[in-house]
């Protein structure tokens, strides 16, 4: 089991994962979920909002991985009034 926490605000999504018990791990972000491969297994972490995967800023300190992603905002086109 993977211990993690997700929070978000208007601009960012914050993900904290306890990776201290894994020998090897690899994180792959997608727009609405993240896949964490660890040792000989993996888990999918669904996100509450969409992100821009390439915006990842990841740090690891004392067995805790902290990732910050920029939220992806979908805007509807503004129609011109006739």
The first five atom37 places (N, CA, C, CB, O) and aatype in JSON, in Angstrom:
{
  "aatype": [20, 20, 20, 20, 20, 20, 20, 20, 20, 20, 20, 20, 20, 20, 20, 20, 20, 20, 20, 20, 20, 20, 20, 20, 20, 20, 20, 20, 20, 20, 20, 20, 20, 20, 20, 20, 20, 20, 20, 20, 20, 20, 20, 20, 20, 20, 20, 20, 20, 20, 20, 20, 20, 20, 20, 20, 20, 20, 20, 20, 20, 20, 20, 20, 20, 20, 20, 20, 20, 20, 20, 20, 20, 20, 20, 20, 20, 20, 20, 20, 20, 20],
  "atom_mask": [
    [1, 1, 1, 1, 1],
    [1, 1, 1, 1, 1],
    [1, 1, 1, 1, 1],
    [1, 1, 1, 1, 1],
    [1, 1, 1, 1, 1],
    [1, 1, 1, 1, 1],
    [1, 1, 1, 1, 1],
    [1, 1, 1, 1, 1],
    [1, 1, 1, 1, 1],
    [1, 1, 1, 1, 1],
    [1, 1, 1, 1, 1],
    [1, 1, 1, 1, 1],
    [1, 1, 1, 1, 1],
    [1, 1, 1, 1, 1],
    [1, 1, 1, 1, 1],
    [1, 1, 1, 1, 1],
    [1, 1, 1, 1, 1],
    [1, 1, 1, 1, 1],
    [1, 1, 1, 1, 1],
    [1, 1, 1, 1, 1],
    [1, 1, 1, 1, 1],
    [1, 1, 1, 1, 1],
    [1, 1, 1, 1, 1],
    [1, 1, 1, 1, 1],
    [1, 1, 1, 1, 1],
    [1, 1, 1, 1, 1],
    [1, 1, 1, 1, 1],
    [1, 1, 1, 1, 1],
    [1, 1, 1, 1, 1],
    [1, 1, 1, 1, 1],
    [1, 1, 1, 1, 1],
    [1, 1, 1, 1, 1],
    [1, 1, 1, 1, 1],
    [1, 1, 1, 1, 1],
    [1, 1, 1, 1, 1],
    [1, 1, 1, 1, 1],
    [1, 1, 1, 1, 1],
    [1, 1, 1, 1, 1],
    [1, 1, 1, 1, 1],
    [1, 1, 1, 1, 1],
    [1, 1, 1, 1, 1],
    [1, 1, 1, 1, 1],
    [1, 1, 1, 1, 1],
    [1, 1, 1, 1, 1],
    [1, 1, 1, 1, 1],
    [1, 1, 1, 1, 1],
    [1, 1, 1, 1, 1],
    [1, 1, 1, 1, 1],
    [1, 1, 1, 1, 1],
    [1, 1, 1, 1, 1],
    [1, 1, 1, 1, 1],
    [1, 1, 1, 1, 1],
    [1, 1, 1, 1, 1],
    [1, 1, 1, 1, 1],
    [1, 1, 1, 1, 1],
    [1, 1, 1, 1, 1],
    [1, 1, 1, 1, 1],
    [1, 1, 1, 1, 1],
    [1, 1, 1, 1, 1],
    [1, 1, 1, 1, 1],
    [1, 1, 1, 1, 1],
    [1, 1, 1, 1, 1],
    [1, 1, 1, 1, 1],
    [1, 1, 1, 1, 1],
    [1, 1, 1, 1, 1],
    [1, 1, 1, 1, 1],
    [1, 1, 1, 1, 1],
    [1, 1, 1, 1, 1],
    [1, 1, 1, 1, 1],
    [1, 1, 1, 1, 1],
    [1, 1, 1, 1, 1],
    [1, 1, 1, 1, 1],
    [1, 1, 1, 1, 1],
    [1, 1, 1, 1, 1],
    [1, 1, 1, 1, 1],
    [1, 1, 1, 1, 1],
    [1, 1, 1, 1, 1],
    [1, 1, 1, 1, 1],
    [1, 1, 1, 1, 1],
    [1, 1, 1, 1, 1],
    [1, 1, 1, 1, 1],
    [1, 1, 1, 1, 1]
  ],
  "atom_positions": [
    [[0.83, -1.18, 0.0], [0.0, 0.0, 0.0], [0.88, 1.25, 0.0], [-0.95, 0.0, 1.21], [1.91, 1.3, 0.67]],
    [[0.45, 2.23, -0.76], [1.2, 3.48, -0.89], [0.5, 4.55, -0.06], [1.31, 3.91, -2.37], [-0.7, 4.78, -0.2]],
    [[1.28, 5.21, 0.81], [0.74, 6.31, 1.6], [0.99, 7.61, 0.86], [1.38, 6.34, 3.03], [2.14, 7.95, 0.55]],
    [[-0.09, 8.35, 0.58], [0.07, 9.62, -0.13], [-1.02, 10.58, 0.3], [0.03, 9.41, -1.66], [-2.03, 10.2, 0.9]],
    [[-0.79, 11.86, -0.02], [-1.75, 12.92, 0.27], [-1.78, 13.87, -0.92], [-1.4, 13.68, 1.6], [-0.73, 14.23, -1.46]],
    [[-2.98, 14.27, -1.32], [-3.15, 15.21, -2.43], [-3.92, 16.43, -1.92], [-3.89, 14.54, -3.64], [-4.96, 16.3, -1.28]],
    [[-3.38, 17.61, -2.22], [-4.1, 18.85, -1.95], [-3.97, 19.72, -3.2], [-3.53, 19.59, -0.66], [-3.11, 19.49, -4.04]],
    [[-4.83, 20.71, -3.31], [-4.74, 21.6, -4.46], [-5.35, 22.95, -4.12], [-5.44, 20.99, -5.68], [-6.16, 23.09, -3.21]],
    [[-4.92, 23.93, -4.9], [-5.5, 25.27, -4.8], [-5.85, 25.73, -6.21], [-4.5, 26.27, -4.09], [-5.95, 24.91, -7.12]],
    [[-6.03, 27.01, -6.4], [-6.46, 27.53, -7.69], [-5.43, 27.33, -8.8], [-6.77, 29.0, -7.57], [-5.8, 27.26, -9.98]],
    [[-4.14, 27.24, -8.45], [-3.1, 27.15, -9.47], [-2.31, 25.85, -9.48], [-2.16, 28.27, -9.29], [-1.75, 25.49, -10.51]],
    [[-2.24, 25.14, -8.35], [-1.36, 23.98, -8.26], [-2.02, 22.76, -7.6], [-0.12, 24.35, -7.48], [-3.01, 22.87, -6.89]],
    [[-1.41, 21.61, -7.88], [-1.77, 20.36, -7.22], [-0.52, 19.88, -6.5], [-2.31, 19.27, -8.24], [0.57, 19.84, -7.09]],
    [[-0.67, 19.52, -5.23], [0.45, 19.1, -4.4], [0.28, 17.64, -4.03], [0.56, 19.98, -3.12], [-0.77, 17.23, -3.54]],
    [[1.3, 16.84, -4.28], [1.27, 15.42, -3.99], [2.44, 15.07, -3.08], [1.3, 14.57, -5.28], [3.58, 15.41, -3.39]],
    [[2.16, 14.4, -1.97], [3.2, 13.95, -1.05], [3.07, 12.43, -0.93], [3.07, 14.65, 0.36], [1.99, 11.91, -0.64]],
    [[4.19, 11.72, -1.16], [4.2, 10.26, -1.1], [5.33, 9.8, -0.2], [4.35, 9.65, -2.52], [6.45, 10.31, -0.29]],
    [[5.03, 8.85, 0.69], [6.06, 8.22, 1.52], [6.74, 7.15, 0.69], [5.46, 7.62, 2.84], [6.15, 6.09, 0.45]],
    [[7.97, 7.4, 0.24], [8.7, 6.44, -0.59], [9.83, 5.76, 0.19], [9.27, 7.14, -1.82], [10.67, 5.08, -0.4]],
    [[9.85, 5.93, 1.5], [10.95, 5.41, 2.32], [11.04, 3.89, 2.31], [10.79, 5.87, 3.74], [12.13, 3.34, 2.52]],
    [[9.94, 3.19, 2.06], [9.96, 1.73, 2.09], [10.26, 1.1, 0.73], [8.64, 1.22, 2.59], [10.34, -0.13, 0.62]],
    [[10.43, 1.91, -0.31], [10.7, 1.38, -1.65], [12.19, 1.39, -1.95], [9.94, 2.18, -2.7], [12.91, 2.33, -1.6]],
    [[12.65, 0.33, -2.63], [14.05, 0.3, -3.07], [14.22, 1.14, -4.33], [14.51, -1.15, -3.34], [15.2, 1.87, -4.47]],
    [[13.24, 1.03, -5.24], [13.26, 1.8, -6.48], [11.85, 2.27, -6.76], [13.81, 0.96, -7.68], [10.88, 1.58, -6.44]],
    [[11.73, 3.44, -7.35], [10.41, 3.96, -7.71], [10.55, 4.92, -8.88], [9.75, 4.66, -6.51], [11.61, 5.49, -9.13]],
    [[9.45, 5.09, -9.59], [9.42, 5.94, -10.77], [8.01, 6.52, -10.88], [9.81, 5.14, -12.07], [7.03, 5.78, -10.79]],
    [[7.9, 7.8, -11.06], [6.63, 8.51, -11.11], [6.36, 8.97, -12.54], [6.63, 9.71, -10.13], [7.21, 9.61, -13.16]],
    [[5.17, 8.65, -13.07], [4.79, 9.1, -14.41], [3.46, 9.85, -14.31], [4.69, 7.89, -15.4], [2.43, 9.24, -14.05]],
    [[3.48, 11.16, -14.52], [2.24, 11.93, -14.46], [1.5, 11.97, -15.79], [2.53, 13.35, -14.0], [2.11, 12.07, -16.85]],
    [[0.19, 11.9, -15.71], [-0.71, 12.09, -16.84], [-1.64, 13.24, -16.47], [-1.52, 10.76, -17.18], [-1.55, 13.77, -15.37]],
    [[-2.52, 13.64, -17.36], [-3.33, 14.82, -17.09], [-4.3, 14.66, -15.92], [-4.1, 15.18, -18.32], [-4.56, 15.64, -15.21]],
    [[-4.84, 13.47, -15.69], [-5.79, 13.32, -14.59], [-5.45, 12.2, -13.61], [-7.16, 13.08, -15.14], [-6.26, 11.88, -12.74]],
    [[-4.28, 11.61, -13.73], [-3.8, 10.62, -12.77], [-2.28, 10.51, -12.84], [-4.45, 9.24, -13.04], [-1.65, 11.03, -13.76]],
    [[-1.72, 9.84, -11.86], [-0.28, 9.62, -11.78], [-0.06, 8.14, -11.53], [0.39, 10.5, -10.65], [-0.76, 7.53, -10.73]],
    [[0.93, 7.56, -12.21], [1.28, 6.17, -11.97], [2.61, 6.14, -11.24], [1.35, 5.35, -13.31], [3.6, 6.73, -11.68]],
    [[2.63, 5.44, -10.11], [3.85, 5.27, -9.33], [4.27, 3.81, -9.45], [3.64, 5.68, -7.83], [3.59, 2.92, -8.94]],
    [[5.4, 3.59, -10.12], [5.98, 2.25, -10.2], [6.98, 2.13, -9.06], [6.66, 1.99, -11.59], [7.82, 3.01, -8.87]],
    [[6.9, 1.05, -8.3], [7.82, 0.85, -7.19], [8.12, -0.64, -7.05], [7.23, 1.42, -5.86], [7.24, -1.49, -7.2]],
    [[9.39, -0.93, -6.76], [9.87, -2.31, -6.63], [9.29, -3.15, -7.78], [9.46, -2.91, -5.25], [9.64, -2.89, -8.94]],
    [[8.44, -4.12, -7.53], [7.86, -4.93, -8.61], [6.36, -4.72, -8.73], [8.15, -6.42, -8.37], [5.63, -5.65, -9.07]],
    [[5.9, -3.53, -8.46], [4.48, -3.25, -8.47], [4.24, -1.82, -8.96], [3.87, -3.46, -7.06], [5.17, -1.1, -9.3]],
    [[2.98, -1.42, -8.98], [2.64, -0.05, -9.32], [1.28, 0.29, -8.72], [2.62, 0.16, -10.87], [0.51, -0.6, -8.35]],
    [[1.01, 1.58, -8.63], [-0.31, 2.05, -8.2], [-0.68, 3.27, -9.02], [-0.32, 2.38, -6.67], [0.18, 4.06, -9.43]],
    [[-1.97, 3.4, -9.26], [-2.49, 4.56, -9.99], [-3.13, 5.5, -8.97], [-3.52, 4.14, -11.1], [-3.97, 5.09, -8.17]],
    [[-2.72, 6.75, -9.01], [-3.24, 7.76, -8.1], [-4.1, 8.71, -8.92], [-2.08, 8.53, -7.36], [-3.59, 9.49, -9.73]],
    [[-5.4, 8.65, -8.71], [-6.32, 9.54, -9.43], [-6.28, 10.93, -8.81], [-7.77, 8.97, -9.4], [-6.24, 11.08, -7.59]],
    [[-6.28, 11.92, -9.65], [-6.22, 13.31, -9.2], [-7.6, 13.94, -9.22], [-5.25, 14.11, -10.08], [-8.42, 13.61, -10.07]],
    [[-7.87, 14.85, -8.28], [-9.19, 15.5, -8.23], [-9.4, 16.54, -9.33], [-9.37, 16.15, -6.88], [-10.54, 16.88, -9.65]],
    [[-8.31, 17.03, -9.9], [-8.38, 18.02, -10.99], [-7.29, 17.68, -12.01], [-8.2, 19.49, -10.46], [-6.36, 16.93, -11.7]],
    [[-7.42, 18.23, -13.21], [-6.42, 17.96, -14.25], [-5.16, 18.79, -14.02], [-6.99, 18.25, -15.63], [-5.21, 19.9, -13.49]],
    [[-4.02, 18.22, -14.45], [-2.72, 18.89, -14.31], [-2.04, 18.97, -15.68], [-1.83, 18.15, -13.3], [-2.46, 18.35, -16.65]],
    [[-0.96, 19.75, -15.72], [-0.07, 19.77, -16.86], [1.11, 18.87, -16.48], [0.4, 21.26, -17.24], [1.94, 19.28, -15.67]],
    [[1.2, 17.66, -17.03], [2.23, 16.7, -16.61], [3.67, 17.22, -16.7], [2.12, 15.46, -17.43], [4.49, 16.91, -15.84]],
    [[3.96, 18.01, -17.71], [5.32, 18.51, -17.9], [5.71, 19.6, -16.9], [5.47, 19.04, -19.29], [6.87, 20.04, -16.88]],
    [[4.78, 20.04, -16.09], [5.07, 21.11, -15.12], [5.61, 20.57, -13.79], [3.81, 21.93, -14.85], [5.81, 21.35, -12.85]],
    [[5.85, 19.29, -13.7], [6.24, 18.65, -12.44], [7.51, 19.24, -11.85], [6.43, 17.16, -12.65], [8.51, 19.43, -12.54]],
    [[7.43, 19.54, -10.56], [8.61, 19.94, -9.77], [8.65, 18.95, -8.6], [8.52, 21.47, -9.27], [7.79, 18.98, -7.72]],
    [[9.65, 18.08, -8.59], [9.7, 16.98, -7.63], [10.95, 17.08, -6.78], [9.65, 15.62, -8.34], [12.05, 17.3, -7.28]],
    [[10.76, 16.9, -5.48], [11.88, 16.82, -4.54], [11.67, 15.6, -3.64], [12.0, 18.13, -3.68], [10.54, 15.19, -3.38]],
    [[12.79, 15.02, -3.2], [12.73, 13.9, -2.27], [13.67, 14.22, -1.11], [13.13, 12.55, -2.97], [14.84, 14.53, -1.31]],
    [[13.13, 14.13, 0.09], [13.93, 14.41, 1.27], [13.45, 13.51, 2.4], [13.84, 15.91, 1.66], [12.26, 13.45, 2.7]],
    [[14.39, 12.81, 3.02], [14.1, 11.93, 4.16], [12.98, 10.92, 3.85], [13.71, 12.76, 5.37], [12.12, 10.66, 4.69]],
    [[13.01, 10.36, 2.63], [12.03, 9.34, 2.27], [10.65, 9.86, 1.91], [11.9, 8.39, 3.36], [9.7, 9.08, 1.81]],
    [[10.51, 11.17, 1.73], [9.22, 11.76, 1.37], [9.38, 12.48, 0.03], [8.71, 12.75, 2.49], [10.21, 13.37, -0.13]],
    [[8.55, 12.07, -0.92], [8.55, 12.69, -2.24], [7.47, 13.76, -2.26], [8.32, 11.63, -3.38], [6.31, 13.49, -1.95]],
    [[7.86, 14.97, -2.63], [6.92, 16.08, -2.78], [6.9, 16.49, -4.24], [7.31, 17.28, -1.86], [7.94, 16.79, -4.82]],
    [[5.72, 16.51, -4.83], [5.57, 16.91, -6.23], [4.56, 18.06, -6.31], [5.11, 15.71, -7.12], [3.52, 18.04, -5.65]],
    [[4.89, 19.03, -7.13], [4.0, 20.17, -7.38], [3.73, 20.21, -8.88], [4.61, 21.53, -6.86], [4.67, 20.19, -9.69]],
    [[2.45, 20.27, -9.25], [2.04, 20.34, -10.65], [1.17, 21.57, -10.84], [1.28, 19.06, -11.08], [0.42, 21.97, -9.95]],
    [[1.27, 22.18, -12.01], [0.4, 23.29, -12.36], [-0.93, 22.71, -12.83], [1.04, 24.19, -13.47], [-0.98, 21.76, -13.61]],
    [[-2.01, 23.29, -12.34], [-3.34, 22.85, -12.76], [-3.58, 23.2, -14.22], [-4.43, 23.48, -11.88], [-3.13, 24.24, -14.71]],
    [[-4.29, 22.34, -14.9], [-4.71, 22.59, -16.27], [-6.13, 23.14, -16.23], [-4.62, 21.28, -17.15], [-7.04, 22.47, -15.75]],
    [[-6.3, 24.34, -16.71], [-7.62, 24.97, -16.7], [-8.21, 24.9, -18.1], [-7.55, 26.44, -16.19], [-7.62, 25.41, -19.05]],
    [[-9.35, 24.29, -18.21], [-10.05, 24.23, -19.49], [-11.03, 25.4, -19.57], [-10.8, 22.86, -19.66], [-11.92, 25.54, -18.74]],
    [[-10.83, 26.2, -20.56], [-11.7, 27.35, -20.72], [-12.6, 27.13, -21.92], [-10.87, 28.65, -20.87], [-12.17, 26.62, -22.95]],
    [[-13.85, 27.52, -21.78], [-14.77, 27.46, -22.89], [-14.59, 28.7, -23.74], [-16.24, 27.32, -22.4], [-14.36, 29.79, -23.21]],
    [[-14.7, 28.56, -25.05], [-14.56, 29.75, -25.93], [-15.72, 30.72, -25.68], [-14.52, 29.34, -27.44], [-16.86, 30.31, -25.42]],
    [[-15.41, 31.97, -25.76], [-16.43, 33.01, -25.57], [-17.11, 33.25, -26.91], [-15.8, 34.33, -25.0], [-16.46, 33.59, -27.9]],
    [[-18.4, 33.08, -26.92], [-19.18, 33.31, -28.15], [-19.49, 34.78, -28.29], [-20.49, 32.48, -28.14], [-19.78, 35.47, -27.31]],
    [[-19.42, 35.25, -29.5], [-19.79, 36.64, -29.78], [-21.3, 36.74, -29.88], [-19.1, 37.15, -31.08], [-21.95, 35.92, -30.53]],
    [[-21.82, 37.74, -29.26], [-23.26, 37.97, -29.37], [-23.55, 38.66, -30.7], [-23.8, 38.81, -28.18], [-22.87, 39.61, -31.07]],
    [[-24.53, 38.18, -31.39], [-24.88, 38.76, -32.7], [-25.99, 39.77, -32.58], [-25.3, 37.69, -33.67], [-26.4, 40.35, -33.58]]
  ]
}
